[in-house]
């Protein structure tokens, strides 16, 4: 390609971009006489047209219809979350009480002294250690319930573990109560975790209802063709 064509094509490109040039007459005469530059100008103009930003087609304003169909948050979900937070605080407080109050560890278990015969452990150290384990469980469960109250989407994940714990705890408590190895006061402390699991289940059900797809409305949005079912 001649040097003159390369220089003039830069000016042609600038003119296509809307820039003013001082040699329009020279460009016009050259394009008319040079088939290569004339073809280049046509291709550059066509390419520029494809790169121009096209105006978006007008669409109807559906804001009012969309806002009218928005389901407001259920008020009872907050009630369940608040109750779950209260139960979580009480459950964690029960665990901290077992750790801080001297002699509170598993005081209701009459059969704890029988573990003094275990090798390398006395009855007091065994009772103290098991009491600390129980307190740690109570604190962990309380923290889990509080976390579910703050972040309800985690209720579904916590429910199987906590429900399994309550199931095993209920069976063991029933056996110990029938043998007279646990006092009624200790059994009553399990009401908190049972209530926490029940509230977790209620919160889980509410989340499933709120995230379920809404039924298809008989009204369709304007400008959208109605769906057709295939013929049987």
Secondary structure by P-SEA (a helix, b strand, c coil): ccaaaaaaaaaaaaaaaccccccaaaaaaaaaacaaaaaaaaaaaaaaaaaccccccccccaaaaaaaacccccaaaaaaaaaaaaaaaaaaaaaaaaacccccccccccccccccccccccaaaaaaaaaaaaaaaaaaaaaaaaaaaacccccccaaaaaaaaaaaaaaaaaaaaaaccccaaaaaaaaaaaaaaaaaaaaaaaaaaaaccccccccccccccccccccc
